[in-house]
């Protein structure tokens, strides 16, 4: 059996708070998972070539088609982004944009269970970023499970001592319940 959850971090920083929160959700789920750091891949923006229109498969010569296959096989997704300069990072935006190639014929990403994580310095910006990600995932008919946010890489901030760390663990367990027991989601992106 392959992975059940795909975990994605857009953070550029090694072992960042974003990475660690994504991994905490993945590890506490108890399910098979794969962790991917978008900054280690070559995934560019959609070029609107429409080559994916006939079969939902992106034809771009980068790492997204391989990532899309992993997402297709998984039942759940944990996506972690951050908010530099008051906006959602470009790695996360590009990944979300490229998901559009998966919905021409049928929603190949539909009914995936998702935990979203945002890190950044401004709480208001983090909340806006979570809403932006939520709207994109809603377009893909994905099912929200939890949304988490944390201040990113603040000196002397030990994330494991923060309430969000425990919330990430609870989110991992909840995500596993949705995947294995097919319980209904109740969180609304709006």
Secondary structure, DSSP 8 states (H G I E B T S, - for coil): ---SEEEEE---STT-HHHHHHHHHHHHH-S-EEEEEGGGS---------TTTTTS----SSSHHHHHHHHHH-SEEEEEEE-GGGS--HHHHHHHHHGGGG-SSS-TTTT-EEEEEEE-S-HHHHHHHHHHHHHHHHHTT-EEEEEEEE--S-TT--GGGSHHHHHHHHHHHHHHHHHHH---------
